[in-house]
Amino acid sequence: MSEMWDSVAPGWEANAGFVDEQLALATEALLDAARIGEGDRVLDLAAGPGGAGLAAAQRAGSTGRVVLSDVAAEMVAVAARRASADAQVSTAVFDQSAIDFGDASFDAVINRHGLMFVEDPARTVAEAVRVLRAGGRYAVMTWDRREANPWLGLVLDAVSAQFGVPFPPPNVRGPFSLDTPDVLTSVLRDGGLEDVTVDAMSTPMHAASLGEWWERVPKLAGPLAIALAGMEADVRDAIAERAMQSGTKAAASDGDGIVFEGSVLIGSGHKGPR
């Protein structure tokens, strides 16, 4: 897993600002769900380039502490470069399922689009609960249903249609593996959180053109980026043509550009007293 995300870190670094802009309102809702405030100790899991954790640092202020963590060392290096001006922000390399901190180390734990990829999400949530203080909050963002996110679903569909098999394969944890409120609620409760809530939020994906959409999205999808890189040029071109044809029907005009529908789920809960 770490090698896969290491390999796409340059694409994520180049597009980090774009991702943060697209998810700005949803990220604020994520931080609201975690109830992050001045002086809080915050852990950002599966942080990638660190956008959610950097937003949390603005709320935690100079008296707070934020750790940006990821299993991929190259992603953490990107996050460290982006956080270099924030003295209260540090970075760490570890898997979200094996957190390298002691019990009750944090007031809040956040996870923006990382939980979907783990083999045992409930156990991973339980590990986050372990490092929370009593009453501390955990908040997670996952993608809503595939059909609610055509900006990504159509790209995956194009690969599936090209080869006649599902992509990602059924045995691989993909971006839509926690895509319903019921499933996410069960995972959070099984992980030991109390008073769990899950809400959907619209996150439209804007682009200057269909060409920009196609150029950008595959660079952000780890398994897809690796798969495309290993294909012959004519196969990649055929997949791009399929995606662009579908995108023409799904995208709406948006000023000088286009916009796709998008949606996320934001789930949260708190750690009970011990």
KELOTI-487891 format. One record per residue (C-alpha): residue number from 1; x, z, y. Coordinates in nm, 4 decimals. Layout:
KELOTI-487891
[NUM; [X; Z; Y]] ...
This chain:
KELOTI-487891
[1; [0.0000; 0.0000; 0.0000]] [2; [0.2740; 0.0925; 0.2485]] [3; [0.4572; -0.2360; 0.1868]] [4; [0.1399; -0.4344; 0.2535]] [5; [0.0723; -0.2679; 0.5873]] [6; [0.4408; -0.2773; 0.6817]] [7; [0.4308; -0.6538; 0.6428]] [8; [0.1455; -0.6966; 0.8930]] [9; [0.2761; -0.4446; 1.1480]] [10; [0.4101; -0.7188; 1.3821]] [11; [0.0646; -0.8775; 1.3977]] [12; [-0.0933; -0.5416; 1.4670]] [13; [0.1585; -0.4659; 1.7402]] [14; [0.0881; -0.8000; 1.9085]] [15; [-0.2871; -0.7394; 1.8922]] [16; [-0.3030; -0.3620; 1.9450]] [17; [-0.4350; -0.3903; 2.2981]] [18; [-0.7019; -0.6351; 2.1883]] [19; [-0.8181; -0.4042; 1.9070]] [20; [-0.8285; -0.1013; 2.1366]] [21; [-1.0316; -0.2955; 2.3931]] [22; [-1.2800; -0.4216; 2.1340]] [23; [-1.3286; -0.0708; 1.9944]] [24; [-1.3047; 0.1248; 2.3209]] [25; [-1.6630; 0.2517; 2.3301]] [26; [-1.6717; 0.3209; 1.9564]] [27; [-1.3435; 0.5100; 1.9820]] [28; [-1.4879; 0.7295; 2.2561]] [29; [-1.7835; 0.7985; 2.0264]] [30; [-1.5386; 0.8872; 1.7483]] [31; [-1.3604; 1.1351; 1.9755]] [32; [-1.6954; 1.2756; 2.0876]] [33; [-1.7865; 1.3304; 1.7217]] [34; [-1.4573; 1.5154; 1.6722]] [35; [-1.5275; 1.7155; 1.9925]] [36; [-1.1695; 1.6762; 2.1119]] [37; [-1.0910; 1.8603; 2.4328]] [38; [-0.8126; 2.0076; 2.6439]] [39; [-0.5449; 2.1836; 2.4417]] [40; [-0.6598; 2.0652; 2.0996]] [41; [-0.4242; 1.9926; 1.8118]] [42; [-0.5262; 1.6511; 1.6749]] [43; [-0.4158; 1.4537; 1.3688]] [44; [-0.4770; 1.0784; 1.3621]] [45; [-0.4706; 0.9576; 1.0001]] [46; [-0.4010; 0.5961; 0.8976]] [47; [-0.3278; 0.5515; 1.2662]] [48; [-0.1770; 0.2042; 1.2524]] [49; [-0.0561; 0.1280; 1.6069]] [50; [-0.2077; 0.4579; 1.7195]] [51; [-0.4874; 0.3453; 1.9495]] [52; [-0.7379; 0.6155; 1.8535]] [53; [-0.4774; 0.8917; 1.8672]] [54; [-0.3523; 0.7782; 2.2072]] [55; [-0.7097; 0.7931; 2.3356]] [56; [-0.7371; 1.1431; 2.1863]] [57; [-0.4203; 1.2447; 2.3717]] [58; [-0.5928; 1.1701; 2.7014]] [59; [-0.8564; 1.4284; 2.6127]] [60; [-0.6171; 1.6845; 2.4674]] [61; [-0.4088; 1.6736; 2.7838]] [62; [-0.0617; 1.8114; 2.8432]] [63; [-0.1426; 2.1361; 2.6613]] [64; [-0.2632; 1.9596; 2.3495]] [65; [-0.0742; 1.8030; 2.0607]] [66; [-0.1467; 1.4751; 1.8832]] [67; [0.0229; 1.3458; 1.5686]] [68; [-0.0050; 0.9746; 1.4866]] [69; [0.0451; 0.9292; 1.1123]] [70; [0.0424; 0.6402; 0.8687]] [71; [0.1775; 0.5604; 0.5238]] [72; [0.3465; 0.2468; 0.6619]] [73; [0.6725; 0.3265; 0.8418]] [74; [0.6614; 0.0020; 1.0403]] [75; [0.3147; 0.0861; 1.1695]] [76; [0.4366; 0.4320; 1.2708]] [77; [0.7273; 0.2696; 1.4549]] [78; [0.4776; 0.0603; 1.6512]] [79; [0.2741; 0.3719; 1.7307]] [80; [0.5881; 0.5559; 1.8426]] [81; [0.6764; 0.2777; 2.0848]] [82; [0.3268; 0.2828; 2.2308]] [83; [0.3347; 0.6637; 2.2624]] [84; [0.6822; 0.6902; 2.4123]] [85; [0.5513; 0.8023; 2.7514]] [86; [0.3319; 1.0792; 2.6090]] [87; [0.5352; 1.3955; 2.5511]] [88; [0.2530; 1.5665; 2.3597]] [89; [0.2310; 1.2816; 2.1065]] [90; [0.4498; 1.2681; 1.7961]] [91; [0.4523; 1.0486; 1.4847]] [92; [0.4865; 1.1060; 1.1112]] [93; [0.4999; 0.8933; 0.7967]] [94; [0.2800; 1.0096; 0.5091]] [95; [-0.0218; 0.9011; 0.3080]] [96; [-0.3593; 1.0226; 0.4320]] [97; [-0.4240; 1.1556; 0.0821]] [98; [-0.1124; 1.3782; 0.0936]] [99; [-0.0814; 1.5212; 0.4451]] [100; [0.2570; 1.6699; 0.5267]] [101; [0.1226; 1.9710; 0.7194]] [102; [0.0148; 2.3188; 0.6197]] [103; [-0.3370; 2.4558; 0.5960]] [104; [-0.5342; 2.5025; 0.9204]] [105; [-0.2783; 2.3150; 1.1324]] [106; [-0.5258; 2.1156; 1.3449]] [107; [-0.8414; 2.1529; 1.5512]] [108; [-0.9526; 1.7965; 1.4796]] [109; [-0.8679; 1.5132; 1.2425]] [110; [-0.9671; 1.1527; 1.3128]] [111; [-0.9456; 0.8380; 1.1044]] [112; [-1.0243; 0.4978; 1.2566]] [113; [-1.0686; 0.2361; 0.9852]] [114; [-0.8379; 0.3829; 0.7234]] [115; [-1.0600; 0.5741; 0.4812]] [116; [-1.2136; 0.2576; 0.3318]] [117; [-0.8897; 0.1605; 0.1607]] [118; [-0.8136; 0.4750; -0.0418]] [119; [-0.8930; 0.4986; -0.4122]] [120; [-1.0610; 0.8410; -0.3867]] [121; [-1.2130; 0.8794; -0.0390]] [122; [-1.3787; 1.2172; -0.1075]] [123; [-1.0479; 1.3675; -0.2189]] [124; [-0.8821; 1.2177; 0.0896]] [125; [-1.1426; 1.3806; 0.3118]] [126; [-1.0827; 1.7104; 0.1310]] [127; [-0.7133; 1.6828; 0.2137]] [128; [-0.8029; 1.6388; 0.5822]] [129; [-1.0356; 1.9388; 0.5619]] [130; [-0.7459; 2.1424; 0.4222]] [131; [-0.5403; 2.0978; 0.7404]] [132; [-0.8342; 2.1799; 0.9691]] [133; [-0.8863; 2.5279; 1.1064]] [134; [-1.2190; 2.6935; 1.0263]] [135; [-1.4792; 2.5222; 1.2424]] [136; [-1.2490; 2.2256; 1.3079]] [137; [-1.3990; 1.8790; 1.2996]] [138; [-1.3270; 1.5595; 1.1090]] [139; [-1.4497; 1.2226; 1.2394]] [140; [-1.4119; 0.8841; 1.0749]] [141; [-1.4923; 0.5244; 1.1638]] [142; [-1.5642; 0.2644; 0.8949]] [143; [-1.7032; -0.0855; 0.9103]] [144; [-2.0757; -0.1294; 0.8701]] [145; [-2.2133; -0.3831; 0.6217]] [146; [-2.0385; -0.7185; 0.5798]] [147; [-2.3382; -0.9084; 0.7155]] [148; [-2.3299; -0.6912; 1.0285]] [149; [-1.9690; -0.8006; 1.0900]] [150; [-1.9592; -1.1795; 1.0639]] [151; [-1.6380; -1.1911; 1.2692]] [152; [-1.4596; -1.0607; 0.9568]] [153; [-1.7076; -1.1358; 0.6808]] [154; [-1.6990; -1.5110; 0.7484]] [155; [-1.3215; -1.5194; 0.7148]] [156; [-1.3386; -1.3395; 0.3801]] [157; [-1.6257; -1.5664; 0.2746]] [158; [-1.4136; -1.8741; 0.3489]] [159; [-1.1399; -1.7505; 0.1155]] [160; [-1.3973; -1.6669; -0.1529]] [161; [-1.5562; -2.0116; -0.1268]] [162; [-1.2197; -2.1871; -0.1433]] [163; [-1.1262; -2.0264; -0.4759]] [164; [-1.4694; -1.9555; -0.6203]] [165; [-1.4030; -1.5830; -0.6652]] [166; [-1.4855; -1.2807; -0.4473]] [167; [-1.2299; -1.1765; -0.1872]] [168; [-1.1245; -0.9008; -0.1880]] [169; [-1.1639; -0.8768; -0.5681]] [170; [-1.4260; -0.6252; -0.6883]] [171; [-1.1569; -0.3856; -0.8131]] [172; [-0.9796; -0.3702; -0.4751]] [173; [-1.0873; -0.1287; -0.2023]] [174; [-1.1686; -0.3495; 0.0944]] [175; [-1.2899; -0.3110; 0.4524]] [176; [-1.6550; -0.2812; 0.3467]] [177; [-1.6144; -0.0241; 0.0699]] [178; [-1.7820; 0.2522; 0.2778]] [179; [-2.0388; 0.0391; 0.4556]] [180; [-2.3658; 0.2348; 0.4348]] [181; [-2.4681; 0.5683; 0.5871]] [182; [-2.5671; 0.7060; 0.2452]] [183; [-2.2306; 0.6254; 0.0860]] [184; [-2.0287; 0.7588; 0.3785]] [185; [-2.2433; 1.0731; 0.4023]] [186; [-2.1866; 1.1462; 0.0333]] [187; [-1.8106; 1.1005; 0.0697]] [188; [-1.7917; 1.3377; 0.3658]] [189; [-2.0053; 1.6032; 0.1971]] [190; [-1.8157; 1.5744; -0.1304]] [191; [-1.4966; 1.6182; 0.0707]] [192; [-1.6169; 1.9598; 0.1850]] [193; [-1.7549; 1.8960; 0.5327]] [194; [-2.0651; 2.0692; 0.6622]] [195; [-2.3415; 1.9419; 0.8946]] [196; [-2.2457; 1.5810; 0.8246]] [197; [-2.3878; 1.3054; 1.0455]] [198; [-2.3367; 0.9283; 1.0250]] [199; [-2.4459; 0.6843; 1.2942]] [200; [-2.4114; 0.3088; 1.3383]] [201; [-2.2754; 0.1638; 1.6614]] [202; [-2.2568; -0.1955; 1.7822]] [203; [-1.9038; -0.3301; 1.8291]] [204; [-1.9274; -0.6987; 1.9256]] [205; [-1.6082; -0.8976; 1.8779]] [206; [-1.5165; -1.1148; 2.1762]] [207; [-1.2765; -1.4088; 2.1737]] [208; [-1.1783; -1.6856; 2.4106]] [209; [-1.2595; -1.9486; 2.1469]] [210; [-1.3164; -2.0035; 1.7769]] [211; [-0.9526; -2.1021; 1.7511]] [212; [-0.8399; -1.7706; 1.8962]] [213; [-1.0744; -1.5845; 1.6607]] [214; [-0.9251; -1.7600; 1.3575]] [215; [-0.5690; -1.7080; 1.4760]] [216; [-0.6188; -1.3381; 1.5465]] [217; [-0.8377; -1.1937; 1.2709]] [218; [-0.6291; -1.2838; 0.9622]] [219; [-0.3266; -1.1145; 1.1204]] [220; [-0.5190; -0.7858; 1.1293]] [221; [-0.6477; -0.7905; 0.7707]] [222; [-0.3586; -0.6748; 0.5529]] [223; [-0.4545; -0.8212; 0.2120]] [224; [-0.5852; -1.1394; 0.3737]] [225; [-0.2715; -1.1925; 0.5830]] [226; [-0.0525; -1.1612; 0.2745]] [227; [-0.2778; -1.3898; 0.0687]] [228; [-0.2807; -1.6611; 0.3353]] [229; [0.0958; -1.6424; 0.3791]] [230; [0.1414; -1.7216; 0.0101]] [231; [-0.0824; -2.0308; 0.0134]] [232; [0.0110; -2.3934; 0.0617]] [233; [-0.0518; -2.5256; 0.4115]] [234; [-0.3311; -2.7582; 0.3007]] [235; [-0.5143; -2.4693; 0.1345]] [236; [-0.4853; -2.2559; 0.4474]] [237; [-0.6137; -2.5481; 0.6530]] [238; [-0.9140; -2.5899; 0.4222]] [239; [-0.9966; -2.2197; 0.4521]] [240; [-0.9630; -2.2381; 0.8301]] [241; [-1.2015; -2.5351; 0.8398]] [242; [-1.4594; -2.3483; 0.6310]] [243; [-1.4317; -2.0422; 0.8545]] [244; [-1.4578; -2.2428; 1.1753]] [245; [-1.7693; -2.4238; 1.0519]] [246; [-1.9368; -2.0945; 0.9705]] [247; [-1.8127; -1.9384; 1.2939]] [248; [-1.9717; -2.2143; 1.4985]] [249; [-2.3121; -2.1081; 1.3667]] [250; [-2.2558; -1.7339; 1.3931]] [251; [-2.0878; -1.7004; 1.7317]] [252; [-2.2791; -1.6887; 2.0589]] [253; [-2.1609; -1.8043; 2.3983]] [254; [-2.0143; -1.5292; 2.6151]] [255; [-1.9213; -1.6523; 2.9595]] [256; [-1.6132; -1.8669; 2.9090]] [257; [-1.5695; -1.7448; 2.5505]] [258; [-1.7637; -1.6462; 2.2416]] [259; [-1.8881; -1.3260; 2.0829]] [260; [-1.9648; -1.2250; 1.7234]] [261; [-2.1889; -0.9404; 1.6166]] [262; [-2.0057; -0.6331; 1.4957]] [263; [-2.0956; -0.2812; 1.3861]] [264; [-1.9222; 0.0367; 1.2740]] [265; [-2.0302; 0.3634; 1.1181]] [266; [-1.9101; 0.6895; 1.2728]] [267; [-1.9298; 0.9907; 1.0456]] [268; [-1.8350; 1.3492; 1.1190]] [269; [-1.8683; 1.7092; 1.0113]] [270; [-1.6962; 2.0436; 1.0443]] [271; [-1.5007; 2.2763; 0.8185]] [272; [-1.6903; 2.5880; 0.7285]] [273; [-1.5538; 2.9430; 0.7417]] [274; [-1.3238; 3.0543; 0.4605]] 
